[in-house]
Amino acid sequence: MRMKPLPEKFEESIRRKLGDEYAAFKASLGEPSPVSIRLNPLKNTRHLPLQEVPWSTYGRYLSSRPVFTLDPLFHAGSYYVQEASSMFLEQALKQTVDLSQPLNVLDLCAAPGGKSTHLLTLLNRESLLVSNEAIRTRAITLSENIQKWGYPNAIVSNNDSKDFQHLKGFFDLMLIDAPCSGEGLFRKDPEAIGEWSPENIHLCCGRQKRIVGDAWDALRENGILIYCTCTYNESENEDNLKWLQDHKGIAFLKLTLEPSWGVEEVHRGNVIAYRFFPHRTKGEGFFISVMRKTETTEAVRLKTKKSLATPSKKTTERLHTWIADAGSLTFFQFNDLIFYTPSYKSREVEFLLQHLKIMYAGTNLATEKHDKLIPEHALAVSIDLKKENFPWIEIPEADALKYLRKDVIRLEGAPVGFTLLTHQNLPIGWANVLSNRINNMYPSDWRIRVL
């Protein structure tokens, strides 16, 4: 594997950090990047003979990189393609957070959605995740990935970090995967090498401080903050954490490591963090630290205006047959669109709808038009779908790919009406079977364009 020459100043810095290990580190950058996925436990029923990512229950290594776009199960949310080192988030959560409790959680810099979908897998189903991305185009991709994962207890927002200052003490857990210089991705993304410069590190460092500072008040007293980057340099990592310690009330939390993982425990005064190098672990470069907020923080009061309508009783009764455990869900209607969220957090959802720029909330269930209920795609890939209450047809891979391209498809023997299409027993979307044709209902913006 040919790699671009490393920037001279980067080499000087990493050589000082690694000493005798520098040669092994540089050699690792010329090796193929490990390929890893994380399974969706509520959708993946296959027993795959794959090597496990040691710090993640559902992380798996693949022997080679397939074209994921051409796998219908990827689009069904059966798994997420995620870099293995970043799955260490699971250890940070399991060792410091009571995941059995219903929590309010913020993933502040969430696109494209790897850590958010991981959070949804690990959190109690009565928890609420706010998955935020400041850049709108990236937030659109984030929304798509959240919908495909299929969990109803998530909100996708498109806000700047400063917009969370008004939500004082709202969140029990906050994850900040801070935008960084990307040194840890040099092997996986060679373009990051060309974008590296000391000036960019300085810009990233300032941006990271602003993001953390903006969102700080939204974390409750004794809440957990997880800060991570995919870079090695101390300016964006230890120095930023030392700055945070000097200006805010925090206590760093120590994690238990298995020696075989090859993860470095980092200490700088009271700062405790964890760093991944590609020559020591089967993954890319990564940095993570876990802190508990010790400052007194007064929590915001959940004042809400009843701004959202609810579907009629007749409509609600019909929809109850579409989804499992409907009694624990709250239905909302916005114009013609009906969506639902877990009832346990419905008050928080309404509150956030009034204070953030929400792109997606809960699970879109149906569009109501002239007394007719048209099922939404999000329902097809939802973990709550009552598949047995719909006509459904299992289709082979070739037809599934036609469907995902929005091509014309044929369904022999399908009844007239909305039919659920499945592949390897997993729903991939709806088709509307008419007397003279079949309408492909896959979202146009999501269609695959690979031939």
GIRAQUI-V465373 format. One record per run of one state. SS is the DSSP state (h for helix, s for strand, l for the rest). FROM is the first residue (numbers start at 1). LEN is the number of residues. Records with the same first field share a line. If there is no record, write none. Layout:
SS = FROM-LEN, FROM-LEN
This chain:
l = 1-7, 30-5, 40-11, 53-6, 63-5, 71-1, 76-3, 82-3, 97-7, 108-6, 123-5, 133-3, 150-4, 158-3, 167-4, 178-5, 186-5, 196-2, 230-8, 248-2, 253-6, 262-2, 269-2, 277-9, 294-15, 310-3, 321-2, 324-2, 335-2, 354-4, 362-1, 370-2, 376-1, 381-4, 386-1, 390-2, 395-2, 405-12, 424-2, 434-4, 441-3, 447-5
h = 8-22, 68-3, 72-4, 85-12, 114-9, 136-14, 161-6, 183-3, 191-5, 198-21, 238-10, 259-3, 313-8, 326-3, 343-11, 377-4, 387-3, 397-8, 444-3
s = 35-5, 51-2, 59-4, 79-3, 104-4, 128-5, 154-4, 171-7, 219-11, 250-3, 264-5, 271-6, 286-8, 309-1, 323-1, 329-6, 337-6, 358-4, 363-7, 372-4, 385-1, 392-3, 417-7, 426-8, 438-3
